[in-house]
Amino acid sequence: MKFHKTFVLVFMVAFACAIGSPVFAWHTEEMDNHTATYTGTWGTSTMKLLYYGDDYRYAVGSGSSTTTAKATFTNSTSFDTSGYYYVYARWSSASNRSPNAYFYVYDGATYRFYTTRNQTTRGGEWVYLGACYGTAGNYGKVEVQNRSTSTLNVVVADGVRWVKENIDKNDIVDEPGIEYSSSSNRSIASITSTGTSSTNCTYDSISLPASGYVLVMASGIAKITEPDHWVKVGISDLSGGTDFDGLAPMIEREYAEDVYADERMFHCQFVYYYSSSGTRTFYLKARKQVGTTGTVMWNPLVLLYFPSKY
């Protein structure tokens, strides 16, 4: 069958994540007729109720198996993960609808299956067409064809829905805490670096299953023995050096009689983005003013992985 000679309504459906955002990397995508571009003669109607959105589109049957009119629905993203997706279509029903509207389902340019549905009934429902295997990076596509031998029949283009079949161990879930790590609590480190260099007080690593974001947080107490001196505490994904991404406010010792005058609370955090999977290591670092005796006690250093922004 040569599809370019048939009357074709094309739904290009894409999948977002989000993460979506959906619970999975991609869960449900619904497309309305307003996202389409049209060639040929199309009507817009609200005459029959139970349509999706604020109207629907229709085209009269050609009276044969060929026509060149079509409408194309295109989204901006593709399948995030490979797997099976349930495919549904929707229309407003009436007695003049096609009793055998043809639906062709594609994974990108790869044809998967076709089926027919009676549009004289089940108006306003998401009617199941079948399951399509979607390959990561491809676009889902549904073609609705008016292969009607009667010019009294019309084919309705109202909406298409794709639903991810299931969650399995390889799906990326858009929820915090998919990967978590924290360093040992209440350990004390001496600050030896001064000026622009820094001391690694502690570090921890986290495994990223895919690209995404890591939220790094640290809190604790910095102790400074000399009055009118300072300690700076921060976090980084680089060992040593001068890099401070999440920097606590400058911690300075003042003259005071209080026994805890040399201790100051701190908290710092930073979000890192990585374009690939792998193990990432993060450091709690500090540096002191020349001549200062300083220590840091953290409680704790926390690493959280997120696959996407919300």
C-alpha positions as CSV (number, residue, x, y, z in Angstrom):
1,M,0.0,0.0,0.0
2,K,1.4,3.4,-0.9
3,F,0.5,5.8,1.9
4,H,1.4,8.9,0.0
5,K,-1.6,8.3,-2.3
6,T,-4.1,8.0,0.5
7,F,-5.9,10.6,2.5
8,V,-3.7,10.9,5.6
9,L,-4.1,12.5,9.0
10,V,-0.8,12.4,10.7
11,F,-0.4,12.8,14.5
12,M,3.3,13.3,15.5
13,V,3.4,12.6,19.2
14,A,6.4,13.2,21.4
15,F,7.3,12.3,24.9
16,A,8.7,14.5,27.7
17,C,9.9,13.7,31.1
18,A,10.0,14.3,33.2
19,I,10.5,13.7,33.7
20,G,8.1,14.9,32.6
21,S,6.3,16.3,34.7
22,P,5.0,12.7,34.4
23,V,5.9,10.0,37.0
24,F,8.1,8.2,34.5
25,A,10.7,9.6,32.1
26,W,7.6,9.7,29.9
27,H,4.2,8.6,31.0
28,T,1.2,10.1,29.1
29,E,1.1,12.4,26.1
30,E,-2.2,13.8,24.6
31,M,-2.3,15.7,21.3
32,D,-5.2,18.0,20.3
33,N,-6.1,19.0,16.7
34,H,-4.9,22.6,17.3
35,T,-1.3,21.6,17.1
36,A,-1.7,20.4,13.5
37,T,-0.9,22.0,10.1
38,Y,-3.3,21.2,7.3
39,T,-3.3,20.7,3.6
40,G,-6.5,19.9,1.6
41,T,-10.0,20.7,2.7
42,W,-10.8,20.5,6.4
43,G,-13.7,21.6,8.5
44,T,-13.8,22.7,12.1
45,S,-16.9,21.8,14.2
46,T,-18.4,21.7,17.7
47,M,-21.8,20.4,16.4
48,K,-21.5,17.0,18.2
49,L,-20.5,17.0,21.8
50,L,-17.9,15.0,23.7
51,Y,-15.0,16.2,21.7
52,Y,-11.5,16.8,23.1
53,G,-10.5,20.4,23.7
54,D,-12.7,23.2,22.3
55,D,-13.5,21.7,18.8
56,Y,-12.6,18.9,16.4
57,R,-11.5,18.7,12.7
58,Y,-13.2,16.6,10.0
59,A,-12.8,15.8,6.3
60,V,-15.2,14.2,3.9
61,G,-14.4,10.8,2.5
62,S,-13.0,10.9,-1.1
63,G,-15.2,8.1,-2.4
64,S,-12.1,6.0,-3.2
65,S,-9.0,4.7,-1.6
66,T,-6.8,7.7,-2.5
67,T,-6.5,11.4,-1.7
68,T,-3.6,13.9,-1.0
69,A,-5.1,15.9,1.9
70,K,-3.5,15.5,5.3
71,A,-2.9,17.2,8.6
72,T,0.3,16.8,10.6
73,F,0.6,17.0,14.4
74,T,4.2,17.5,15.6
75,N,5.6,17.8,19.1
76,S,9.1,19.0,20.1
77,T,10.6,16.0,21.8
78,S,11.0,12.3,21.2
79,F,10.8,9.0,23.2
80,D,12.9,9.3,26.4
81,T,13.1,5.6,26.9
82,S,12.6,2.6,24.7
83,G,9.6,0.3,25.5
84,Y,6.0,-0.4,24.8
85,Y,3.4,2.4,24.7
86,Y,-0.4,2.1,24.6
87,V,-1.9,4.1,21.8
88,Y,-5.4,5.6,21.9
89,A,-7.5,7.9,19.6
90,R,-10.6,10.0,20.3
91,W,-13.4,11.4,18.1
92,S,-17.0,12.7,18.3
93,S,-19.4,10.1,17.1
94,A,-22.4,10.5,14.7
95,S,-24.3,8.4,12.2
96,N,-22.4,10.0,9.3
97,R,-18.9,9.0,10.7
98,S,-16.8,6.4,9.0
99,P,-17.5,2.9,10.2
100,N,-13.9,1.8,9.4
101,A,-11.5,4.7,10.0
102,Y,-8.0,3.5,9.4
103,F,-5.2,4.2,12.0
104,Y,-1.5,3.5,11.1
105,V,1.0,3.6,14.0
106,Y,4.7,4.3,13.6
107,D,7.8,4.4,15.7
108,G,9.6,7.2,14.0
109,A,9.8,6.1,10.3
110,T,9.2,2.4,11.3
111,Y,5.7,1.1,10.6
112,R,4.4,-0.9,13.5
113,F,0.7,-1.8,12.8
114,Y,-2.6,-0.6,11.5
115,T,-6.2,-1.0,12.8
116,T,-9.7,0.3,12.0
117,R,-12.2,1.7,14.4
118,N,-15.9,2.6,14.0
119,Q,-16.3,6.3,14.5
120,T,-20.1,6.1,14.6
121,T,-19.9,5.0,18.2
122,R,-17.9,5.6,21.4
123,G,-17.7,9.4,21.0
124,G,-15.8,11.2,23.7
125,E,-13.8,8.1,24.8
126,W,-10.1,7.3,24.5
127,V,-10.4,4.3,22.3
128,Y,-7.5,1.8,22.5
129,L,-5.8,1.1,19.2
130,G,-3.0,-1.2,20.2
131,A,0.5,-1.3,21.7
132,C,3.5,0.2,19.9
133,Y,7.2,-0.3,20.7
134,G,8.9,3.0,20.8
135,T,12.6,3.4,20.4
136,A,14.4,6.1,22.4
137,G,15.1,9.1,20.2
138,N,12.2,8.4,17.8
139,Y,8.9,10.2,17.5
140,G,5.5,8.4,17.8
141,K,3.2,8.9,14.9
142,V,-0.4,8.0,14.2
143,E,-2.0,8.3,10.7
144,V,-5.7,8.4,10.4
145,Q,-6.8,7.7,6.8
146,N,-10.2,8.3,5.2
147,R,-10.2,5.2,3.0
148,S,-13.9,5.4,2.6
149,T,-15.8,4.4,-0.5
150,S,-18.6,6.8,0.4
151,T,-18.5,10.6,0.2
152,L,-21.3,10.6,2.8
153,N,-18.9,9.5,5.5
154,V,-16.5,11.8,7.3
155,V,-13.3,11.0,9.3
156,V,-12.8,12.9,12.5
157,A,-9.4,14.1,13.9
158,D,-9.8,15.0,17.5
159,G,-7.0,13.7,19.6
160,V,-4.4,11.0,20.2
161,R,-3.0,9.7,23.4
162,W,0.2,7.7,24.2
163,V,0.7,6.0,27.6
164,K,3.9,4.3,28.8
165,E,3.1,0.6,29.3
166,N,4.7,0.1,32.7
167,I,7.5,1.0,35.0
168,D,10.4,-1.5,35.2
169,K,13.8,-1.4,36.8
170,N,15.4,0.4,33.8
171,D,12.9,3.4,33.8
172,I,14.1,6.6,35.3
173,V,11.6,7.9,37.9
174,D,11.3,11.7,38.2
175,E,11.3,11.7,42.0
176,P,14.0,12.9,44.4
177,G,16.2,10.4,46.2
178,I,16.7,8.0,43.3
179,E,20.3,8.1,44.4
180,Y,21.3,9.2,47.9
181,S,24.5,9.3,49.8
182,S,25.9,11.1,52.9
183,S,29.2,11.2,54.7
184,S,29.8,10.1,58.3
185,N,28.4,12.4,60.9
186,R,30.1,14.6,63.5
187,S,33.6,14.1,62.3
188,I,36.1,16.9,63.0
189,A,38.7,18.1,60.5
190,S,41.5,20.6,61.1
191,I,41.7,23.5,58.6
192,T,45.3,23.7,57.4
193,S,45.0,25.8,54.3
194,T,45.2,29.6,54.4
195,G,44.8,32.4,51.9
196,T,43.3,31.2,48.6
197,S,44.0,27.5,49.0
198,S,41.5,25.2,50.7
199,T,41.5,22.0,52.9
200,N,39.3,19.0,52.0
201,C,37.4,18.4,55.3
202,T,35.4,15.5,54.0
203,Y,34.1,14.0,50.7
204,D,31.6,11.5,49.4
205,S,30.6,10.0,46.0
206,I,27.3,9.3,44.3
207,S,26.5,7.1,41.2
208,L,24.4,8.8,38.5
209,P,22.4,6.3,36.4
210,A,21.9,8.9,33.7
211,S,22.3,12.6,33.0
212,G,20.8,14.9,35.6
213,Y,21.2,17.1,38.7
214,V,23.0,16.5,42.0
215,L,21.9,18.6,45.0
216,V,24.8,18.9,47.5
217,M,24.2,20.1,51.0
218,A,26.4,20.5,54.1
219,S,25.9,21.9,57.6
220,G,27.8,21.9,60.8
221,I,30.0,24.0,63.1
222,A,33.2,25.9,62.3
223,K,35.4,26.6,65.3
224,I,37.9,29.5,65.3
225,T,40.2,30.1,68.2
226,E,41.6,33.6,67.5
227,P,39.3,36.6,67.8
228,D,38.8,38.9,64.8
229,H,39.8,36.1,62.4
230,W,37.7,34.2,59.9
231,V,37.1,30.8,58.3
232,K,35.3,30.1,55.0
233,V,33.5,26.9,54.3
234,G,32.1,25.7,51.0
235,I,31.4,22.7,48.7
236,S,32.8,21.7,45.4
237,D,33.1,18.8,42.9
238,L,36.9,19.5,42.7
239,S,39.4,18.4,45.2
240,G,41.4,21.1,47.0
241,G,42.2,24.3,45.2
242,T,40.2,27.5,45.5
243,D,36.9,26.4,44.1
244,F,33.8,27.1,46.3
245,D,30.5,26.6,44.6
246,G,28.1,26.6,47.6
247,L,29.8,29.0,50.1
248,A,28.6,29.6,53.7
249,P,28.7,33.2,54.9
250,M,32.1,34.2,56.2
251,I,32.5,32.8,59.7
252,E,34.3,35.2,62.0
253,R,35.3,35.0,65.7
254,E,34.5,37.9,67.9
255,Y,35.7,38.8,71.4
256,A,33.3,37.3,73.9
257,E,33.2,35.8,77.3
258,D,30.8,33.0,76.3
259,V,32.3,29.6,76.3
260,Y,30.9,28.9,72.9
261,A,32.0,32.2,71.3
262,D,34.5,30.4,69.1
263,E,31.8,28.2,67.4
264,R,29.7,29.2,64.5
265,M,26.9,27.3,62.7
266,F,27.1,27.1,58.9
267,H,25.0,25.7,56.0
268,C,25.8,25.7,52.3
269,Q,24.4,24.0,49.2
270,F,24.7,23.9,45.4
271,V,23.1,22.2,42.4
272,Y,25.4,20.6,39.8
273,Y,24.3,19.4,36.3
274,Y,26.0,16.5,34.5
275,S,25.3,15.5,30.9
276,S,26.2,11.8,31.3
277,S,26.0,9.0,33.8
278,G,29.0,8.1,36.1
279,T,30.3,8.4,39.6
280,R,30.7,12.0,40.9
281,T,32.7,13.0,44.0
282,F,31.9,16.1,46.1
283,Y,34.0,17.8,48.8
284,L,33.3,19.9,51.9
285,K,36.2,22.4,51.9
286,A,37.4,25.2,54.1
287,R,40.2,27.8,54.3
288,K,41.2,30.1,57.1
289,Q,42.8,33.4,57.7
290,V,46.6,33.3,58.2
291,G,47.4,32.6,61.8
292,T,44.0,31.2,62.6
293,T,43.5,27.8,64.3
294,G,40.3,26.3,62.9
295,T,38.3,23.1,62.8
296,V,35.1,22.0,61.0
297,M,32.5,19.5,62.3
298,W,29.8,18.6,59.7
299,N,26.5,16.9,60.2
300,P,26.5,15.6,57.5
301,L,27.5,16.1,53.8
302,V,24.4,15.0,51.7
303,L,24.2,14.2,48.0
304,L,20.8,13.8,46.2
305,Y,20.4,12.9,42.5
306,F,17.4,14.2,40.4
307,P,17.0,13.1,36.8
308,S,15.3,16.4,35.7
309,K,14.0,19.7,36.8
310,Y,10.4,20.0,37.8
